[in-house]
Amino acid sequence: MRCLFLSICIAISTVMMLHQLAGGAAPPASSVHWPQWRGPNADGSSPAKNLPTKWSLTENIAWKTALPSWSGSTPVIWGDRVFVTSASAKPTTSASAGAQFQPVGFGGGGSFGGRRDPGGPSVLLLCLNKKNGAIIWERKLEDGNRGWMKQNSASPSPVTDGKHVWVVTGNGQIVAFDFDGNARWQRNLQTDYGKFGLLHGFASSPLLQDGKLIIQVLHGCTTDDPSYLVAFDAATGKPRWRVERPTDAIFESPDSYTTPQLAVFGGKPQIVLSGGDYVTGHDTASGKELWRAAGLNPNRDRAGRIIASPIVNDGIVYAPSKRRPLVALRVGGSGNVTNSHLVWKYEDTGGPDVPSPVCDGKYFYMIADNGAASCLDAKTGKVIYGPERTVVGTVSSSLVMADSKIYFINESGVTVVLASGPAFKHLATNELDGSFTLSSLAVSGNQLFARTSTHLYCIGK
């Protein structure tokens, strides 16, 4: 009987695993997979345990793999595969380095990144072995890599369902691959729907939901074309629907570099967008706008573009803006819900501009671009602590919450580890190679994955 019982358990486990790998359902909120930007729940959280707290270049590094060039994209992970986008290596001779590789946008420096070299001419997708960091395959997505201030054309992060991986570039190229690196379909957003009109380039990562690849293009600074939300059949690339997303935002304020989020209301999923001065909820089957809330740009700032993405927890949408205000809204409603669904609003100093926050339902954590940490009551917005200084330098990566810890990495590759909970407790500061770092950390099993300009690191043995 015991042998029969064990056989049944093994069979059930095998069926469940095969069903997950077949892409029949959305990836589970497990500690193994990090299937999209910000992880299994797209909010920076993971149920992983026994994660490392301290490391250096010579301590607690399982492996590191040299990358062709830099990017702000985050690695995504499924099983023993790690996927990461990158610019190609920069040509070594001046004769081969054409003008098309030069950065565009405003000059300057400091925390804005200045006119950073965008890397080589191509945008790549790499597949690595999670066990040892070996590159399994590499595919060119397109030529025409460009630079915009702090980013290049490899900024958006991929998404995977355990069988396929989809990637979007900053030039609008969309390519679907199987896990062996075979391209299944491709198309281009700018070819299909017109030129992007974002001042600092396209950077939104795709969302995978119920067999649809969902992408937002919220722009307006350098175009009169409308913003839109579009869904493609994930298997074939055929458009499912496309809806315009209107805004009365002015100058640069229509531009949004956020990534769509999913929320559930009445047992049904909704797509949440943040940008163009508004937060909106959309039907997943048609893209139709269901509700809209103003309040992200109450003073009509001409440069009120939004970078930090919204998160959803326990029926509340937390939507950052350009440092302040940060609004918390109840999911759902119909039409204008600006006042009816407002839970709280944070208008003090310490709000994020670039780093996206995290929330466990009880506490809401955020990091300002200068590294100052704050914790709020998630239900009321009351300040629990902060802003507390943590690290010197600029932070552009988003927060990760796992194993009772809060992690974030600054632009010099220095990771700060804080204890989660109502007391500010700085656990560790860990340095890597010191190169320019925009990517957020990824979590898989009991390891962390950090992407700097030069390497992908697997942290924790």
Residue pairs with C-beta under 8 A, 6 or more apart in sequence:
19 25
20 27
20 28
20 162
21 79
21 162
21 163
22 162
22 163
23 161
23 162
23 163
23 164
26 161
26 208
26 209
26 210
27 33
27 35
27 40
27 78
27 160
27 161
27 162
28 40
29 40
29 41
29 47
30 40
30 47
31 46
31 47
31 48
31 49
31 402
31 443
31 444
31 445
32 77
32 79
32 444
32 445
33 40
33 77
33 78
33 79
33 162
33 444
34 40
34 46
34 75
34 76
34 77
34 78
34 442
34 443
34 444
34 449
35 76
35 77
35 78
35 159
35 160
35 161
35 162
35 208
36 42
36 76
36 157
36 158
36 159
36 160
36 205
36 206
36 207
36 208
37 73
37 74
37 76
37 156
37 157
37 159
37 205
37 259
37 440
38 44
38 74
38 259
38 309
38 311
38 356
38 398
38 440
39 45
39 46
39 400
39 442
39 443
40 46
42 207
42 259
42 261
42 262
42 311
43 261
43 311
43 312
43 313
43 358
43 359
44 311
44 356
44 357
44 358
44 398
44 399
44 400
44 401
44 440
45 358
45 360
45 400
45 401
45 402
46 400
46 401
46 402
46 443
47 402
48 402
48 403
48 443
48 444
48 445
48 446
49 402
49 403
49 446
50 403
50 446
51 402
51 403
51 405
51 443
51 446
51 447
51 448
51 460
52 60
52 446
52 447
52 448
52 459
52 460
53 405
53 417
53 427
53 428
54 60
54 417
54 428
54 430
55 61
55 430
55 459
55 460
56 430
56 431
56 432
57 431
57 432
57 433
60 459
60 460
60 461
61 457
61 458
61 459
62 133
62 447
62 458
62 459
62 460
62 461
63 132
63 133
63 457
63 458
64 133
64 455
64 456
64 457
64 458
65 128
65 133
65 134
65 135
65 455
65 456
66 454
66 455
67 84
67 86
67 126
67 451
67 453
67 454
67 455
67 456
68 86
68 87
68 88
68 89
68 119
68 120
68 124
68 126
69 86
69 87
69 88
69 89
69 90
69 119
69 120
69 152
69 154
69 453
70 86
70 87
70 119
70 152
70 435
70 436
70 438
70 452
70 453
70 454
71 84
71 85
71 86
71 87
71 119
71 151
71 152
71 154
71 155
71 438
71 439
71 451
72 150
72 151
72 152
72 154
72 155
72 203
72 396
72 438
72 439
73 84
73 85
73 86
73 154
73 155
73 156
73 157
73 158
73 205
73 439
73 451
74 84
74 157
74 439
74 440
74 441
74 442
74 451
75 82
75 83
75 84
75 157
75 439
75 442
75 449
75 451
75 456
76 82
76 83
76 84
76 157
76 158
76 159
76 160
76 165
76 442
77 83
77 130
77 442
77 444
77 449
78 160
78 161
78 162
79 130
79 162
80 129
80 130
80 131
81 127
81 128
81 129
81 130
81 136
81 160
81 179
82 127
82 128
82 129
82 130
82 449
82 456
83 125
83 126
83 127
83 128
83 158
83 160
83 165
83 167
84 125
84 126
84 128
84 158
84 451
84 456
85 123
85 124
85 125
85 126
85 141
85 154
85 156
85 157
85 158
85 167
85 169
86 119
86 123
86 124
86 126
86 154
87 118
87 119
87 120
87 122
87 123
87 124
87 145
87 152
87 153
87 154
88 119
88 120
88 121
88 122
88 123
88 124
88 140
88 145
89 119
89 120
90 97
90 101
90 117
90 119
90 120
91 97
91 101
91 120
91 121
98 121
100 121
100 144
100 146
101 118
101 119
101 120
101 121
101 145
101 146
102 118
102 147
103 115
103 116
103 117
103 118
103 146
103 147
103 148
103 149
104 146
104 147
104 148
105 115
105 147
105 148
105 149
105 199
105 200
105 201
106 112
106 149
107 114
107 115
108 114
108 115
111 369
111 394
112 149
112 150
113 149
113 150
114 149
115 147
116 147
116 149
116 150
116 436
117 147
118 145
118 146
118 147
118 152
118 153
119 145
119 147
119 152
119 154
120 145
121 143
121 144
121 145
122 140
122 141
122 142
122 143
122 145
123 140
123 141
123 142
123 143
123 144
123 145
123 153
123 154
123 169
123 170
123 171
123 173
124 138
124 139
124 140
124 141
124 154
125 138
125 139
125 141
125 158
125 165
125 167
125 175
125 177
126 135
126 137
126 138
127 135
127 136
127 137
127 138
127 165
127 179
127 181
128 134
128 135
128 136
128 456
129 135
129 136
130 444
130 458
133 456
133 458
136 181
137 180
137 181
139 175
139 177
139 181
139 183
141 167
141 169
141 173
141 175
142 153
142 169
142 171
142 173
144 153
144 171
145 152
145 153
145 154
146 152
146 153
146 170
146 171
146 201
147 201
148 170
148 199
148 200
148 201
149 200
149 201
150 200
150 396
150 438
151 170
151 200
151 201
151 203
151 438
152 170
152 201
153 169
153 170
153 171
153 201
154 169
154 170
155 170
155 201
155 202
155 203
156 167
156 168
156 169
156 170
156 202
156 203
156 204
156 205
156 206
157 205
158 165
158 166
158 167
158 205
158 206
159 165
159 166
159 167
159 205
159 206
159 207
159 208
159 213
160 166
160 208
161 208
161 234
163 178
163 179
164 176
164 177
164 178
164 179
164 184
164 234
165 176
165 177
165 179
166 174
166 175
166 176
166 177
166 206
166 208
166 213
166 234
167 174
167 175
167 177
167 206
168 174
168 189
168 204
168 205
168 206
168 215
170 201
170 202
170 203
171 188
171 190
171 202
172 188
172 189
172 190
172 191
172 196
172 202
173 186
173 188
173 189
174 186
174 187
174 188
174 189
174 206
174 213
174 215
174 232
174 237
175 183
175 185
175 186
176 183
176 184
176 185
176 186
176 213
176 234
176 237
177 183
177 184
178 184
184 235
184 237
185 236
185 237
186 237
187 232
187 237
189 196
189 215
189 217
189 230
190 196
192 239
193 217
193 225
193 228
193 230
193 242
194 223
194 225
195 223
195 225
196 202
196 217
196 219
196 223
197 219
197 220
197 221
197 222
197 223
197 224
197 225
197 255
198 219
198 221
198 222
198 255
198 257
199 221
199 222
199 252
199 255
199 305
200 255
200 257
200 305
202 217
202 219
203 257
204 215
204 216
204 217
204 218
204 256
204 257
204 258
204 259
204 260
205 259
206 213
206 214
206 215
206 259
207 213
207 214
207 215
207 259
207 260
207 261
207 262
207 271
208 214
208 234
209 262
209 269
209 271
209 284
210 269
210 284
211 233
211 234
211 235
212 231
212 232
212 233
212 234
212 240
212 284
213 231
213 232
213 233
213 234
214 229
214 230
214 231
214 260
214 271
214 284
215 229
215 230
215 231
215 232
215 260
216 227
216 228
216 229
216 230
216 245
216 256
216 258
216 259
216 260
216 273
216 275
217 227
217 228
217 229
217 230
218 227
218 245
218 247
218 254
218 255
218 256
218 258
218 273
218 275
218 276
219 225
219 227
219 254
219 255
219 256
220 227
220 247
220 249
220 253
220 254
220 255
220 276
221 251
221 252
221 254
221 255
221 305
226 244
226 245
226 246
227 244
227 245
227 246
227 247
227 254
227 256
227 275
227 276
228 242
228 243
228 244
228 245
229 242
229 243
229 245
229 260
229 271
229 273
229 282
229 287
230 239
230 241
230 242
230 243
230 287
231 239
231 240
231 241
231 242
231 287
232 238
232 239
232 240
233 239
233 240
241 286
241 287
242 287
243 282
243 286
243 287
243 288
243 289
245 273
245 276
245 280
245 289
247 254
247 276
247 277
247 278
248 277
249 276
249 277
249 278
249 297
249 304
250 300
250 302
251 302
251 303
252 302
252 303
252 304
252 305
253 276
253 277
253 297
253 300
253 301
253 302
253 303
253 304
253 305
254 275
254 276
254 277
254 305
255 275
255 276
255 305
255 306
256 273
256 274
256 275
256 276
256 305
256 306
256 307
257 275
257 305
257 306
257 307
258 273
258 274
258 275
258 306
258 307
258 308
258 309
258 310
259 309
260 271
260 272
260 273
261 271
261 272
261 274
261 309
261 310
261 311
261 312
261 317
262 269
262 270
262 271
262 272
262 284
262 312
263 269
263 270
263 271
263 272
263 281
263 312
263 315
263 317
263 331
264 270
264 315
264 331
265 281
265 315
265 331
265 332
266 332
268 284
269 284
270 281
270 282
270 283
270 284
270 290
270 331
270 332
271 281
271 282
271 283
271 284
271 287
272 279
272 280
272 281
272 282
272 310
272 312
272 317
272 331
273 279
273 280
273 282
273 310
274 296
274 306
274 309
274 310
274 319
274 320
275 305
275 306
277 294
277 296
277 297
277 304
278 292
278 293
278 294
278 296
279 292
279 293
279 295
279 296
279 310
279 317
279 319
279 327
279 329
280 289
280 290
280 291
280 292
280 293
281 289
281 290
281 291
281 292
281 331
281 332
281 333
282 288
282 289
282 290
283 290
290 333
290 334
291 332
291 333
291 334
291 335
291 336
291 337
291 341
292 335
292 336
292 337
292 338
293 327
293 329
293 336
293 337
293 338
293 341
293 342
294 336
294 338
295 325
295 327
295 338
295 342
295 345
296 304
296 306
296 319
296 321
296 325
296 327
297 304
297 321
297 322
298 325
301 322
303 322
304 321
304 322
305 322
306 320
306 321
306 322
307 322
307 353
307 354
308 320
308 352
308 353
308 354
308 355
308 356
308 357
308 398
309 320
309 356
309 398
310 317
310 318
310 319
310 320
311 317
311 318
311 356
311 357
311 358
311 359
312 318
312 331
313 359
313 360
313 361
313 378
314 361
314 378
315 330
315 331
315 332
316 328
316 329
316 330
316 331
316 343
316 378
316 379
317 328
317 329
317 330
317 331
318 326
318 327
318 328
318 357
318 359
318 364
319 326
319 327
319 328
319 329
320 326
320 351
320 352
320 353
320 356
320 357
320 366
321 327
321 351
322 353
323 349
323 351
323 352
323 353
323 368
324 346
324 347
324 348
324 349
324 351
325 345
325 346
325 347
325 351
326 345
326 346
326 351
326 352
326 357
326 366
327 342
327 344
327 345
327 346
328 342
328 343
328 344
328 345
328 346
328 364
328 378
328 381
329 337
329 341
329 342
329 343
330 337
330 341
330 343
331 341
332 341
333 340
333 341
343 379
343 381
344 380
344 381
345 381
346 376
346 381
348 383
349 368
349 387
350 366
350 368
350 372
350 374
350 386
350 387
351 366
351 368
352 366
352 367
352 368
352 369
353 368
353 369
354 369
354 395
354 396
355 366
355 367
355 368
355 369
355 395
355 396
355 397
355 398
355 399
355 408
356 398
356 399
356 440
357 364
357 365
357 366
357 367
357 398
357 399
358 364
358 365
358 398
358 399
358 400
358 401
358 406
359 365
359 378
360 378
360 401
360 420
361 378
362 377
362 378
362 379
363 375
363 376
363 377
363 378
363 384
363 420
363 421
363 422
364 375
364 376
364 377
364 378
364 381
365 373
365 374
365 375
365 376
365 399
365 401
365 406
365 420
366 373
366 374
366 376
366 399
367 373
367 374
367 390
367 395
367 399
367 408
368 374
368 387
368 395
369 394
369 395
369 396
370 394
370 395
371 389
371 390
371 391
371 392
371 393
371 394
371 395
371 410
371 416
372 386
372 387
372 388
372 389
372 390
373 385
373 386
373 387
373 388
373 390
373 406
373 416
373 418
373 424
374 383
374 385
374 386
374 387
374 388
375 383
375 384
375 385
375 386
375 422
375 424
376 382
376 383
376 384
377 383
377 384
384 422
385 422
385 423
385 424
386 424
388 424
390 416
390 418
390 426
390 429
391 410
391 414
391 416
391 429
393 410
393 411
393 412
393 414
394 410
394 411
395 408
395 409
395 410
395 411
396 410
396 411
396 438
397 408
397 409
397 410
397 437
397 438
397 439
397 440
397 441
398 408
398 440
399 406
399 407
399 408
399 440
400 406
400 407
400 408
400 440
400 441
400 442
400 443
400 448
401 407
401 420
402 443
404 419
404 420
404 421
405 417
405 418
405 419
405 420
405 427
406 417
406 418
406 419
406 420
407 415
407 416
407 417
407 418
407 441
407 448
408 415
408 416
408 440
408 441
409 415
409 416
409 437
409 439
409 440
409 441
409 450
410 416
410 437
411 436
411 437
411 438
412 431
412 434
412 435
412 436
412 437
413 431
413 432
413 433
413 434
413 435
413 437
413 450
413 452
414 429
414 430
414 431
414 432
415 428
415 429
415 430
415 432
415 441
415 450
416 426
416 428
416 429
417 426
417 427
417 428
417 429
417 430
418 424
418 425
418 426
418 427
419 425
419 427
432 450
432 452
432 455
432 457
433 452
433 454
433 455
435 452
435 453
435 454
436 452
436 453
437 450
437 451
437 452
437 453
439 450
439 451
439 452
441 448
441 449
441 450
442 448
442 449
443 449
446 460
447 458
447 459
447 460
448 458
448 459
448 460
449 456
449 457
449 458
449 459
450 456
450 457
450 459
451 457
